[in-house]
């Protein structure tokens, strides 16, 4: 695969030890003519519950088959659309298409038919969607426009539009809107509106070159290059840069722009991670403030390729991420589906020690499935939330445990001001891939107080730990024989059941 050769060359040049693009070689891509079903299979089978071992009960998963990055997230007329990298034909990476699910509350999802399958330009890689309220592209008022990377001989940016509320897409006849025959990695278009300059901005990631390019357009069809963002901080320049997002958020009396970049394999515990830069965007270029980079959106092992919904009411910034890591995603013991999304998260900027940090909290819509708070864990079931305080001035340890004696240990390290999750063989199944077991997954407290309230979300195969303000977050997969069902080592734990979204 030419893509791989370019990657190997880049790895040699940069001295990178491992090539992150191995993931694209997990499964050979069949020729175009064999790979475009006339009637893309509708993956949902109408099941109202799913009960396989490890099947998430409160996180989005497809009924069957492989998923990776969330794509094309857009809110239209009361419906949240979630598209995603999807293999309609199997449970490993390949045949990249956009699967599709919809929700009216960000919590319960209905799987829809596959929205886009491989075409003459290649596989349908990641991208974004917007609503063309003013019909500047000419496909109709309020048409949904999807921008994605067609990955064939080269990676090129293409446009498709939907006039049936996001169910089906027609390819724009002028594709590719941004052709490319030079760059090896050039992908994952995220399109956002910049009101001051009255134009659409597209952020694109350049993989191993550690660059984000910004392009601009007023008609969504003709794009011109505006600028390139890079950093001289080499601690940020590891792995491939992928899946950018550019958002503006209130901060103090004004606002700041945040550039989000997924990085693989350069994450906080190796493999996949999502870093961010805070600064300004003036309609042409992004300038990062001077902060202690890299800053990670999530210090856990399993939150990747997250981007925000477009066209959100009240300018909310809501993100969902792929809850997995390219280091072992092909081997996680899930069947007939593989991978879930994280819980949807609200993004805000919070001031800690005089500087802004990007914070993530679980969206308030989760209340829809939450039971009453209780001091007891009796009958807590497979999915639940717990809240409790931890003292940040002394060392301690707490555990999430199940009745098989399996546990995930978490250390509060007051001296280092870090929370450390230990994902070893005590947590459950870890042997499927030797990169899964991680004895120290640590996050700075990112908090200047002496005490911190933790919010812990447990599902059958994941634990998401956050503080109340969202400045500290650790999302990790685990594969215990049964869900953890109690927390030991801390006092005054409040539990509440989260009912299944199936
Ligand atoms: C990120 C990514 C994207 C690409 C997609 C392919 O996980 O590598 O850069 O578009 O996955 O499935």
Boltz pocket constraint, residues with backbone or C-beta under 6 A from the ligand:
constraints:
  - pocket:
      binder: B
      contacts: [[A, 68], [A, 69], [A, 85], [A, 96], [A, 125], [A, 126], [A, 149], [A, 187], [A, 188], [A, 242], [A, 243], [A, 305]]
      max_distance: 6.0
